[in-house]
């Protein structure tokens, strides 16, 4: 038994506890009224606070860390059949993810996130099969039934409790082309009714920009071709001209999994070079589902994602955030393996010319 009435003895397990019971055995965060497990503390000290109440100088003193010197990220990568020793940034080319279930497709080492409803994830985005969905064993938030309906491709409700604005995330035959896809309210796929799906994507970008506008972070341009297309026709979502540097914010729906990584990097380089040698920093922000570095954690709420990216832009404008010395650099927020801003590193795409 681990659970009981606050201040009393442990009497029940997690399955049989009543709603008013709390964990009275495990150590708790020292913040008043917080019952979460403490993971963070001063380097070399004991765990005292949870992720929400930790101070900026605290680190995870409980979890195993990447073996690279100075890196505090979780070690998910190692040799096939061995233990995790390094994080994504510091792994060697022959290392694979040994902490998470990998795609069952032969030769694919990508983390599995899709599967048949009711079963564990078995395939990645690229190799997903007909009828597979993200988070296939997710439960309805209103009951214990399997969730197959939701928005943003994340299952949250069952057939009984689905809302009017949710989609059936199990791929079905399109009424127009008869191919298996996720369908809109007209039972058509994205290829046959692109305007319907484009509205969903644009709504996410607009919601982010509306939040930033409310914080007086309107930027210098939004969804406009740079320099009238002299150097290219790319349209970055939002540009912040801070004088000695440029910050570009991109809303990357579904981590842009449907786009080639190399093409995305070429696009960023082209945009960066159009500013004539001023350092350009891309923030690639994902509003949709992702797999956190810690499997026990759920993806962060959208409201917290808004706040963090807004705070980051403010800190960059006030020179409070450390930036790499590169001509074009990028930071990926809320992509797979995301942990926190403190653990995520900027990636330099083009170095400064000496």
Secondary structure, 3 states (H helix, E strand, C coil): CCEECCCCCCCECCCCCCCCCEECCCCCCCCCCCCCCCCEECCCCCCCECCCCCCCCCEECCCCCCCCCCCCCCCCEECCCCCCCECCCCCCCCCEECCCCECCCCCCCCECCEEECCCCCCECCCCCCCCEEECCCCECCCCCCECCEEECCEEEECCCCCCCCCEECCCEECCCCCCEECCCCCCCCCCCCHHHHHHHHHHHHHHHHHHHHHCCCCCCEECCCHHHHCCCCCCCCEEEECCCEEEEEEECHHHHCCCCHHHHHHHHHHHHHCCCCCEEEEEEECCCCCCCCCCCCCCCCHHHHHHHHHHHHHHHHCCCCCCCCEEEEEEEECCCCCCCCCCCCCEEEEECCC
